Amino acid sequence: MNKISNYDELILHKKKLETDLEHYKNVFNEELQAVKQKLEPISNVVSFFTPPKNPSQNNLLLQAGTNLGIELFVRQKLLSKAGWFTKLVVPFILKKVSSRALEKVQEIRK
């Protein structure tokens, strides 16, 4: 950095620093947006598996019924000869998908 010897040079240096600051803010925001876009699939998966904030009582009864049906029919009948991992994962995924479908139906009805 050169020595600043008068007021005009000080003003020029200040403006240069302000433009540099704006440039770095823009670069930072662009990189932040790129990171957000890369993490969007992960946040979608996480939001899919998080339970709703305030499920209604009717929705809870429907979910309990579908979960019981999935347990009895899928795990014990369809997957009776499958491996332990398949018996664990497939009903879990089906329960999550069915609960999301029931939530969407409840939202449409309202």
MMTF fields as JSON, N, C-alpha, C and O atoms, coordinates in Angstrom:
{
  "mmtfVersion": "1.0.0",
  "mmtfProducer": "UNKNOWN",
  "numBonds": 439,
  "numAtoms": 440,
  "numGroups": 110,
  "numChains": 1,
  "numModels": 1,
  "chainsPerModel": [1],
  "groupsPerChain": [110],
  "chainIdList": ["A"],
  "bondAtomList": [4, 2, 8, 6, 12, 10, 16, 14, 20, 18, 24, 22, 28, 26, 32, 30, 36, 34, 40, 38, 44, 42, 48, 46, 52, 50, 56, 54, 60, 58, 64, 62, 68, 66, 72, 70, 76, 74, 80, 78, 84, 82, 88, 86, 92, 90, 96, 94, 100, 98, 104, 102, 108, 106, 112, 110, 116, 114, 120, 118, 124, 122, 128, 126, 132, 130, 136, 134, 140, 138, 144, 142, 148, 146, 152, 150, 156, 154, 160, 158, 164, 162, 168, 166, 172, 170, 176, 174, 180, 178, 184, 182, 188, 186, 192, 190, 196, 194, 200, 198, 204, 202, 208, 206, 212, 210, 216, 214, 220, 218, 224, 222, 228, 226, 232, 230, 236, 234, 240, 238, 244, 242, 248, 246, 252, 250, 256, 254, 260, 258, 264, 262, 268, 266, 272, 270, 276, 274, 280, 278, 284, 282, 288, 286, 292, 290, 296, 294, 300, 298, 304, 302, 308, 306, 312, 310, 316, 314, 320, 318, 324, 322, 328, 326, 332, 330, 336, 334, 340, 338, 344, 342, 348, 346, 352, 350, 356, 354, 360, 358, 364, 362, 368, 366, 372, 370, 376, 374, 380, 378, 384, 382, 388, 386, 392, 390, 396, 394, 400, 398, 404, 402, 408, 406, 412, 410, 416, 414, 420, 418, 424, 422, 428, 426, 432, 430, 436, 434],
  "bondOrderList": [1, 1, 1, 1, 1, 1, 1, 1, 1, 1, 1, 1, 1, 1, 1, 1, 1, 1, 1, 1, 1, 1, 1, 1, 1, 1, 1, 1, 1, 1, 1, 1, 1, 1, 1, 1, 1, 1, 1, 1, 1, 1, 1, 1, 1, 1, 1, 1, 1, 1, 1, 1, 1, 1, 1, 1, 1, 1, 1, 1, 1, 1, 1, 1, 1, 1, 1, 1, 1, 1, 1, 1, 1, 1, 1, 1, 1, 1, 1, 1, 1, 1, 1, 1, 1, 1, 1, 1, 1, 1, 1, 1, 1, 1, 1, 1, 1, 1, 1, 1, 1, 1, 1, 1, 1, 1, 1, 1, 1],
  "groupList": [{"groupName": "MET", "atomNameList": ["N", "CA", "C", "O"], "elementList": ["N", "C", "C", "O"], "formalChargeList": [0, 0, 0, 0], "bondAtomList": [1, 0, 2, 1, 3, 2], "bondOrderList": [1, 1, 2], "singleLetterCode": "M", "chemCompType": "L-PEPTIDE LINKING"}, {"groupName": "ASN", "atomNameList": ["N", "CA", "C", "O"], "elementList": ["N", "C", "C", "O"], "formalChargeList": [0, 0, 0, 0], "bondAtomList": [1, 0, 2, 1, 3, 2], "bondOrderList": [1, 1, 2], "singleLetterCode": "N", "chemCompType": "L-PEPTIDE LINKING"}, {"groupName": "LYS", "atomNameList": ["N", "CA", "C", "O"], "elementList": ["N", "C", "C", "O"], "formalChargeList": [0, 0, 0, 0], "bondAtomList": [1, 0, 2, 1, 3, 2], "bondOrderList": [1, 1, 2], "singleLetterCode": "K", "chemCompType": "L-PEPTIDE LINKING"}, {"groupName": "ILE", "atomNameList": ["N", "CA", "C", "O"], "elementList": ["N", "C", "C", "O"], "formalChargeList": [0, 0, 0, 0], "bondAtomList": [1, 0, 2, 1, 3, 2], "bondOrderList": [1, 1, 2], "singleLetterCode": "I", "chemCompType": "L-PEPTIDE LINKING"}, {"groupName": "SER", "atomNameList": ["N", "CA", "C", "O"], "elementList": ["N", "C", "C", "O"], "formalChargeList": [0, 0, 0, 0], "bondAtomList": [1, 0, 2, 1, 3, 2], "bondOrderList": [1, 1, 2], "singleLetterCode": "S", "chemCompType": "L-PEPTIDE LINKING"}, {"groupName": "TYR", "atomNameList": ["N", "CA", "C", "O"], "elementList": ["N", "C", "C", "O"], "formalChargeList": [0, 0, 0, 0], "bondAtomList": [1, 0, 2, 1, 3, 2], "bondOrderList": [1, 1, 2], "singleLetterCode": "Y", "chemCompType": "L-PEPTIDE LINKING"}, {"groupName": "ASP", "atomNameList": ["N", "CA", "C", "O"], "elementList": ["N", "C", "C", "O"], "formalChargeList": [0, 0, 0, 0], "bondAtomList": [1, 0, 2, 1, 3, 2], "bondOrderList": [1, 1, 2], "singleLetterCode": "D", "chemCompType": "L-PEPTIDE LINKING"}, {"groupName": "GLU", "atomNameList": ["N", "CA", "C", "O"], "elementList": ["N", "C", "C", "O"], "formalChargeList": [0, 0, 0, 0], "bondAtomList": [1, 0, 2, 1, 3, 2], "bondOrderList": [1, 1, 2], "singleLetterCode": "E", "chemCompType": "L-PEPTIDE LINKING"}, {"groupName": "LEU", "atomNameList": ["N", "CA", "C", "O"], "elementList": ["N", "C", "C", "O"], "formalChargeList": [0, 0, 0, 0], "bondAtomList": [1, 0, 2, 1, 3, 2], "bondOrderList": [1, 1, 2], "singleLetterCode": "L", "chemCompType": "L-PEPTIDE LINKING"}, {"groupName": "HIS", "atomNameList": ["N", "CA", "C", "O"], "elementList": ["N", "C", "C", "O"], "formalChargeList": [0, 0, 0, 0], "bondAtomList": [1, 0, 2, 1, 3, 2], "bondOrderList": [1, 1, 2], "singleLetterCode": "H", "chemCompType": "L-PEPTIDE LINKING"}, {"groupName": "THR", "atomNameList": ["N", "CA", "C", "O"], "elementList": ["N", "C", "C", "O"], "formalChargeList": [0, 0, 0, 0], "bondAtomList": [1, 0, 2, 1, 3, 2], "bondOrderList": [1, 1, 2], "singleLetterCode": "T", "chemCompType": "L-PEPTIDE LINKING"}, {"groupName": "VAL", "atomNameList": ["N", "CA", "C", "O"], "elementList": ["N", "C", "C", "O"], "formalChargeList": [0, 0, 0, 0], "bondAtomList": [1, 0, 2, 1, 3, 2], "bondOrderList": [1, 1, 2], "singleLetterCode": "V", "chemCompType": "L-PEPTIDE LINKING"}, {"groupName": "PHE", "atomNameList": ["N", "CA", "C", "O"], "elementList": ["N", "C", "C", "O"], "formalChargeList": [0, 0, 0, 0], "bondAtomList": [1, 0, 2, 1, 3, 2], "bondOrderList": [1, 1, 2], "singleLetterCode": "F", "chemCompType": "L-PEPTIDE LINKING"}, {"groupName": "GLN", "atomNameList": ["N", "CA", "C", "O"], "elementList": ["N", "C", "C", "O"], "formalChargeList": [0, 0, 0, 0], "bondAtomList": [1, 0, 2, 1, 3, 2], "bondOrderList": [1, 1, 2], "singleLetterCode": "Q", "chemCompType": "L-PEPTIDE LINKING"}, {"groupName": "ALA", "atomNameList": ["N", "CA", "C", "O"], "elementList": ["N", "C", "C", "O"], "formalChargeList": [0, 0, 0, 0], "bondAtomList": [1, 0, 2, 1, 3, 2], "bondOrderList": [1, 1, 2], "singleLetterCode": "A", "chemCompType": "L-PEPTIDE LINKING"}, {"groupName": "PRO", "atomNameList": ["N", "CA", "C", "O"], "elementList": ["N", "C", "C", "O"], "formalChargeList": [0, 0, 0, 0], "bondAtomList": [1, 0, 2, 1, 3, 2], "bondOrderList": [1, 1, 2], "singleLetterCode": "P", "chemCompType": "L-PEPTIDE LINKING"}, {"groupName": "GLY", "atomNameList": ["N", "CA", "C", "O"], "elementList": ["N", "C", "C", "O"], "formalChargeList": [0, 0, 0, 0], "bondAtomList": [1, 0, 2, 1, 3, 2], "bondOrderList": [1, 1, 2], "singleLetterCode": "G", "chemCompType": "PEPTIDE LINKING"}, {"groupName": "ARG", "atomNameList": ["N", "CA", "C", "O"], "elementList": ["N", "C", "C", "O"], "formalChargeList": [0, 0, 0, 0], "bondAtomList": [1, 0, 2, 1, 3, 2], "bondOrderList": [1, 1, 2], "singleLetterCode": "R", "chemCompType": "L-PEPTIDE LINKING"}, {"groupName": "TRP", "atomNameList": ["N", "CA", "C", "O"], "elementList": ["N", "C", "C", "O"], "formalChargeList": [0, 0, 0, 0], "bondAtomList": [1, 0, 2, 1, 3, 2], "bondOrderList": [1, 1, 2], "singleLetterCode": "W", "chemCompType": "L-PEPTIDE LINKING"}],
  "groupTypeList": [0, 1, 2, 3, 4, 1, 5, 6, 7, 8, 3, 8, 9, 2, 2, 2, 8, 7, 10, 6, 8, 7, 9, 5, 2, 1, 11, 12, 1, 7, 7, 8, 13, 14, 11, 2, 13, 2, 8, 7, 15, 3, 4, 1, 11, 11, 4, 12, 12, 10, 15, 15, 2, 1, 15, 4, 13, 1, 1, 8, 8, 8, 13, 14, 16, 10, 1, 8, 16, 3, 7, 8, 12, 11, 17, 13, 2, 8, 8, 4, 2, 14, 16, 18, 12, 10, 2, 8, 11, 11, 15, 12, 3, 8, 2, 2, 11, 4, 4, 17, 14, 8, 7, 2, 11, 13, 7, 3, 17, 2],
  "groupIdList": [1, 2, 3, 4, 5, 6, 7, 8, 9, 10, 11, 12, 13, 14, 15, 16, 17, 18, 19, 20, 21, 22, 23, 24, 25, 26, 27, 28, 29, 30, 31, 32, 33, 34, 35, 36, 37, 38, 39, 40, 41, 42, 43, 44, 45, 46, 47, 48, 49, 50, 51, 52, 53, 54, 55, 56, 57, 58, 59, 60, 61, 62, 63, 64, 65, 66, 67, 68, 69, 70, 71, 72, 73, 74, 75, 76, 77, 78, 79, 80, 81, 82, 83, 84, 85, 86, 87, 88, 89, 90, 91, 92, 93, 94, 95, 96, 97, 98, 99, 100, 101, 102, 103, 104, 105, 106, 107, 108, 109, 110],
  "secStructList": [7, 7, 7, 7, 7, 1, 2, 2, 2, 2, 2, 2, 2, 2, 2, 2, 2, 2, 2, 2, 2, 2, 2, 2, 2, 2, 2, 2, 2, 2, 2, 2, 2, 2, 2, 2, 2, 2, 2, 2, 2, 2, 2, 2, 2, 2, 2, 2, 2, 1, 7, 7, 1, 1, 7, 7, 2, 2, 2, 2, 2, 2, 2, 2, 2, 2, 2, 2, 2, 0, 0, 0, 0, 0, 0, 0, 0, 0, 6, 6, 6, 1, 7, 2, 2, 2, 2, 2, 2, 2, 2, 2, 2, 2, 2, 2, 2, 2, 2, 2, 2, 2, 2, 2, 2, 2, 2, 2, 2, 7],
  "xCoordList": [0.83, 0.0, 0.89, 1.856, 0.557, 1.303, 0.851, -0.268, 1.745, 1.375, 0.392, 0.531, -0.579, -1.567, -1.068, -0.829, -0.917, -0.309, -1.304, -1.005, -2.473, -3.437, -4.861, -5.082, -5.801, -7.202, -7.787, -8.568, -7.443, -7.958, -7.539, -8.334, -6.318, -5.851, -6.588, -6.879, -6.88, -7.641, -9.041, -9.513, -9.696, -11.038, -10.984, -11.837, -9.997, -9.846, -9.613, -10.185, -8.778, -8.51, -9.769, -10.036, -10.529, -11.778, -12.751, -13.371, -12.893, -13.793, -13.325, -14.137, -12.015, -11.468, -11.791, -12.173, -11.635, -11.954, -13.443, -13.817, -14.295, -15.738, -16.118, -16.959, -15.507, -15.806, -15.276, -15.916, -14.116, -13.59, -14.532, -14.784, -15.045, -15.974, -17.231, -17.684, -17.799, -18.977, -18.679, -19.491, -17.509, -17.118, -17.052, -17.583, -16.403, -16.277, -17.615, -17.842, -18.502, -19.85, -20.581, -21.234, -20.469, -21.128, -20.555, -21.301, -19.231, -18.597, -19.06, -19.366, -19.11, -19.547, -20.992, -21.305, -21.882, -23.287, -23.452, -24.283, -22.679, -22.744, -22.3, -22.926, -21.233, -20.759, -21.755, -21.953, -22.375, -23.383, -24.582, -25.113, -25.013, -26.116, -25.739, -26.572, -24.508, -24.06, -24.074, -24.468, -23.649, -23.668, -25.106, -25.409, -25.993, -27.406, -27.999, -28.754, -27.668, -28.182, -27.649, -28.371, -26.396, -25.824, -26.434, -26.551, -26.826, -27.396, -28.909, -29.508, -29.535, -30.991, -31.524, -32.518, -30.919, -31.433, -31.389, -32.289, -30.354, -30.254, -31.351, -31.968, -31.597, -32.649, -34.021, -34.911, -34.212, -35.483, -35.694, -36.801, -34.651, -34.759, -35.047, -35.889, -34.352, -34.554, -35.97, -36.622, -36.457, -37.814, -38.859, -39.948, -38.544, -39.483, -39.668, -40.778, -38.598, -38.667, -38.967, -39.037, -39.144, -39.525, -41.024, -41.742, -41.515, -42.966, -43.608, -42.939, -44.888, -45.56, -45.673, -45.611, -45.838, -45.866, -47.132, -47.059, -48.29, -49.548, -50.513, -51.446, -50.303, -51.223, -52.571, -52.638, -53.626, -54.957, -55.2, -54.493, -56.218, -56.539, -56.982, -56.62, -57.763, -58.22, -57.037, -57.002, -56.084, -54.891, -54.097, -53.557, -54.029, -53.311, -53.974, -53.281, -55.291, -55.991, -55.76, -55.544, -55.806, -55.535, -54.11, -53.87, -53.174, -51.777, -51.573, -50.839, -52.218, -52.094, -52.662, -52.091, -53.784, -54.385, -53.505, -53.331, -52.959, -52.093, -50.801, -50.288, -50.274, -49.058, -49.323, -48.494, -50.463, -50.816, -50.989, -50.54, -51.638, -51.818, -50.489, -50.284, -49.602, -48.282, -47.536, -46.908, -47.601, -46.927, -47.449, -46.67, -48.767, -49.348, -49.199, -48.752, -49.561, -49.588, -48.206, -47.804, -47.492, -46.219, -45.142, -44.51, -44.934, -43.82, -44.059, -43.141, -45.279, -45.505, -45.933, -45.684, -46.573, -47.022, -46.1, -45.548, -45.939, -45.166, -43.672, -42.993, -43.172, -41.731, -41.374, -40.347, -42.201, -41.96, -40.66, -40.027, -40.253, -39.038, -37.87, -36.825, -38.046, -36.991, -35.998, -36.248, -34.888, -33.857, -34.263, -35.245, -33.496, -33.844, -33.756, -34.547, -32.798, -32.636, -33.833, -34.336, -34.274, -35.44, -36.683, -37.498, -36.831, -37.977, -37.95, -38.994, -36.784, -36.66, -36.879, -37.56, -36.312, -36.305, -37.601, -38.142, -38.105, -39.275, -40.502, -41.143, -40.862, -42.013, -41.785, -42.719, -40.566, -40.267, -40.536, -41.169, -40.053, -40.258, -41.739, -42.253, -42.424, -43.847, -44.652, -45.603, -44.284, -44.982, -44.788, -45.739, -43.567, -43.302, -44.051, -44.627, -44.046, -44.741, -46.245, -46.898, -46.796, -48.239, -48.623, -49.681, -47.797, -48.132, -48.079, -48.911, -47.108, -47.055, -48.281, -48.844, -48.682, -49.855, -51.11, -51.95, -51.237, -52.389, -52.374, -53.426, -51.199, -51.105, -51.555, -52.268, -51.15, -51.546, -53.05, -53.674, -53.641, -55.09, -55.798, -56.792, -55.305, -55.904, -55.799, -56.74, -54.666, -54.512, -55.48, -56.03, -55.695, -56.608, -58.031, -58.795, -58.396, -59.759, -60.053, -61.204, -59.03, -59.247, -59.439, -59.632],
  "yCoordList": [-1.164, 0.0, 1.247, 1.334, 2.18, 3.437, 4.363, 4.269, 5.242, 6.215, 7.216, 7.657, 7.559, 8.554, 9.902, 10.102, 10.825, 12.104, 13.261, 14.299, 13.11, 14.199, 13.642, 12.432, 14.55, 14.191, 13.507, 12.567, 13.936, 13.343, 11.884, 11.044, 11.589, 10.2, 9.356, 8.183, 9.957, 9.252, 8.905, 7.788, 9.837, 9.6, 8.521, 7.634, 8.583, 7.557, 6.178, 5.187, 6.123, 4.838, 4.304, 3.102, 5.206, 4.801, 4.234, 3.199, 4.891, 4.4, 3.06, 2.187, 2.903, 1.62, 0.508, -0.594, 0.804, -0.193, -0.528, -1.686, 0.478, 0.228, -0.634, -1.525, -0.381, -1.217, -2.635, -3.6, -2.765, -4.099, -4.845, -6.038, -4.128, -4.739, -5.222, -6.341, -4.403, -4.803, -6.019, -6.939, -6.015, -7.15, -8.44, -9.472, -8.373, -9.577, -10.014, -11.208, -9.062, -9.426, -10.19, -11.2, -9.702, -10.388, -11.778, -12.731, -11.899, -13.212, -14.161, -15.324, -13.666, -14.485, -14.937, -16.105, -14.023, -14.378, -15.386, -16.289, -15.251, -16.226, -17.606, -18.608, -17.666, -18.952, -19.551, -20.766, -18.706, -19.187, -19.764, -20.8, -19.115, -19.634, -20.964, -21.865, -21.091, -22.35, -23.476, -24.598, -23.187, -24.203, -24.579, -25.757, -23.591, -23.886, -24.777, -25.699, -24.516, -25.339, -26.762, -27.716, -26.907, -28.25, -29.009, -30.233, -28.31, -28.959, -29.11, -29.705, -28.592, -28.663, -30.103, -30.36, -31.054, -32.431, -33.015, -33.756, -32.685, -33.196, -32.591, -33.294, -31.301, -30.678, -31.205, -31.294, -31.558, -32.16, -33.513, -33.825, -34.311, -35.62, -35.462, -36.168, -34.544, -34.321, -33.826, -34.284, -32.896, -32.382, -33.457, -33.426, -34.402, -35.494, -36.387, -36.851, -36.634, -37.562, -36.883, -37.566, -35.578, -34.925, -34.955, -34.769, -35.187, -35.267, -33.884, -32.872, -33.835, -32.541, -31.865, -32.527, -30.557, -29.784, -30.034, -30.217, -30.043, -30.206, -31.109, -30.616, -32.417, -33.317, -33.349, -33.28, -33.453, -33.517, -34.917, -35.866, -35.022, -36.314, -37.31, -38.485, -36.846, -37.724, -38.241, -39.409, -37.381, -37.773, -38.825, -39.761, -38.671, -39.653, -41.022, -42.038, -41.069, -42.35, -43.004, -44.213, -42.215, -42.759, -43.28, -44.342, -42.535, -42.971, -44.248, -45.141, -44.336, -45.556, -46.749, -47.84, -46.544, -47.63, -48.056, -49.249, -47.101, -47.469, -48.11, -49.033, -47.63, -48.252, -49.699, -50.577, -49.939, -51.307, -52.187, -53.333, -51.651, -52.409, -52.721, -53.824, -51.76, -51.993, -53.045, -53.934, -52.951, -53.952, -55.351, -56.273, -55.506, -56.841, -57.365, -58.494, -56.572, -57.069, -57.121, -58.149, -56.021, -55.957, -56.768, -57.633, -56.491, -57.144, -58.64, -59.441, -59.02, -60.418, -61.275, -62.481, -60.676, -61.469, -61.302, -62.278, -60.061, -59.845, -60.067, -60.596, -59.664, -59.769, -60.917, -60.868, -61.926, -63.01, -63.757, -64.259, -63.84, -64.572, -63.644, -64.095, -62.359, -61.386, -61.36, -61.92, -60.707, -60.576, -59.582, -58.853, -59.57, -58.711, -57.23, -56.429, -56.858, -55.456, -54.965, -53.862, -55.799, -55.449, -55.343, -54.441, -56.251, -56.203, -54.954, -54.491, -54.418, -53.22, -51.95, -51.032, -51.887, -50.646, -50.419, -49.314, -51.418, -51.231, -50.764, -49.805, -51.386, -50.857, -49.431, -48.629, -49.116, -47.757, -46.738, -45.709, -47.032, -46.123, -46.043, -44.954, -47.17, -47.161, -46.366, -45.673, -46.46, -45.692, -44.209, -43.438, -43.791, -42.369, -41.863, -40.776, -42.639, -42.23, -42.156, -41.214, -43.129, -43.112, -41.963, -41.362, -41.642, -40.521, -39.205, -38.327, -39.055, -37.849, -37.775, -36.699, -38.898, -38.914, -38.533, -37.783, -39.042, -38.68, -37.201, -36.563, -36.651, -35.212, -34.402, -33.41, -34.807, -34.08, -34.154, -33.165, -35.323, -35.471, -34.581, -33.936, -34.535, -33.668, -32.205, -31.445, -31.784, -30.401, -30.078, -28.978, -31.022, -30.799, -30.669, -29.843, -31.47, -31.424, -30.118, -29.684, -29.485, -28.237, -27.09, -25.97],
  "zCoordList": [0.0, 0.0, 0.0, 0.757, -0.836, -0.901, 0.224, 0.729, 0.591, 1.618, 1.037, -0.104, 1.822, 1.427, 1.92, 3.111, 0.967, 1.347, 1.389, 1.979, 0.782, 0.849, 0.933, 0.882, 1.061, 1.26, 0.024, 0.169, -1.156, -2.39, -2.526, -2.947, -2.179, -2.209, -1.17, -1.4, -0.05, 0.983, 0.485, 0.694, -0.159, -0.709, -1.786, -1.81, -2.674, -3.71, -3.106, -3.56, -2.087, -1.428, -0.74, -0.759, -0.139, 0.519, -0.511, -0.267, -1.65, -2.699, -3.252, -3.556, -3.381, -3.847, -2.858, -3.252, -1.566, -0.547, -0.54, -0.352, -0.745, -0.78, -1.977, -1.855, -3.132, -4.301, -4.107, -4.525, -3.479, -3.173, -2.226, -2.395, -1.231, -0.28, -0.996, -0.752, -1.87, -2.633, -3.503, -3.598, -4.137, -4.983, -4.153, -4.561, -3.001, -2.167, -1.581, -1.382, -1.303, -0.85, -1.949, -1.683, -3.183, -4.3, -4.519, -4.749, -4.448, -4.612, -3.51, -3.775, -2.277, -1.147, -1.34, -1.113, -1.758, -1.96, -3.086, -2.984, -4.158, -5.247, -4.784, -5.13, -4.01, -3.498, -2.512, -2.486, -1.709, -0.766, -1.507, -1.107, -2.573, -3.374, -4.029, -4.121, -4.476, -5.087, -4.062, -4.38, -2.836, -1.782, -1.449, -1.256, -1.38, -1.099, -2.176, -1.868, -3.438, -4.523, -4.438, -4.728, -4.044, -3.919, -2.757, -2.819, -1.696, -0.521, -0.597, 0.299, -1.633, -1.747, -1.752, -1.074, -2.478, -2.417, -1.005, -0.608, -0.259, 1.113, 1.979, 2.779, 1.827, 2.631, 2.236, 3.083, 0.962, 0.546, 1.207, 1.643, 1.283, 1.92, 3.414, 3.968, 4.05, 5.482, 5.738, 6.677, 4.916, 5.123, 4.837, 5.41, 3.963, 3.673, 4.889, 5.15, 5.639, 6.761, 8.096, 9.118, 8.118, 9.368, 9.509, 8.526, 10.717, 10.904, 10.782, 10.992, 10.445, 10.336, 11.698, 12.734, 11.692, 12.933, 13.747, 14.962, 13.092, 13.822, 13.06, 12.425, 13.113, 12.422, 13.143, 14.37, 12.365, 12.969, 13.516, 13.18, 14.368, 14.986, 13.92, 13.979, 12.948, 11.875, 11.071, 10.685, 10.825, 10.088, 10.87, 10.281, 12.188, 13.008, 12.944, 12.89, 12.948, 12.854, 11.489, 11.406, 10.439, 9.105, 9.003, 8.43, 9.554, 9.516, 10.314, 9.89, 11.465, 12.275, 11.518, 11.552, 10.838, 10.054, 8.892, 8.646, 8.188, 7.059, 7.549, 6.916, 8.666, 9.214, 9.62, 9.381, 10.224, 10.616, 9.38, 9.361, 8.356, 7.116, 6.448, 5.942, 6.45, 5.864, 6.658, 6.082, 7.981, 8.822, 8.528, 8.284, 8.551, 8.395, 6.972, 6.771, 6.005, 4.632, 3.993, 3.449, 4.062, 3.332, 4.037, 3.428, 5.315, 6.002, 6.184, 6.007, 6.533, 6.873, 5.686, 5.681, 4.681, 3.529, 2.323, 1.816, 1.868, 0.637, 0.836, -0.043, 1.983, 2.223, 3.171, 3.848, 3.218, 4.176, 3.888, 4.817, 2.639, 2.3, 1.976, 1.506, 2.226, 1.939, 3.098, 4.165, 2.866, 3.885, 4.967, 4.828, 6.033, 7.172, 6.825, 7.323, 5.971, 5.604, 4.782, 4.993, 3.852, 3.037, 3.905, 3.716, 4.848, 5.764, 6.632, 7.092, 6.852, 7.671, 6.854, 7.311, 5.656, 4.88, 4.104, 4.136, 3.421, 2.556, 3.342, 2.914, 4.465, 5.218, 5.723, 5.753, 6.116, 6.576, 5.473, 5.709, 4.27, 3.144, 2.786, 2.528, 2.768, 2.45, 3.476, 3.113, 4.741, 5.775, 5.573, 5.703, 5.255, 5.028, 3.803, 3.834, 2.729, 1.51, 1.759, 1.31, 2.464, 2.718, 3.638, 3.452, 4.623, 5.499, 4.73, 4.959, 3.816, 2.987, 2.065, 1.864, 1.517, 0.643, 1.43, 0.932, 2.646, 3.485, 3.839, 3.88, 4.094, 4.37, 3.17, 3.325, 1.981, 0.77, 0.567, 0.183, 0.821, 0.684, 1.701, 1.366, 2.932, 3.947, 3.558, 3.786, 2.969, 2.529, 1.4, 1.353, 0.489, -0.623, -0.114, -0.615, 0.869, 1.426, 2.14, 2.188, 2.694, 3.442, 2.555, 3.027]
}
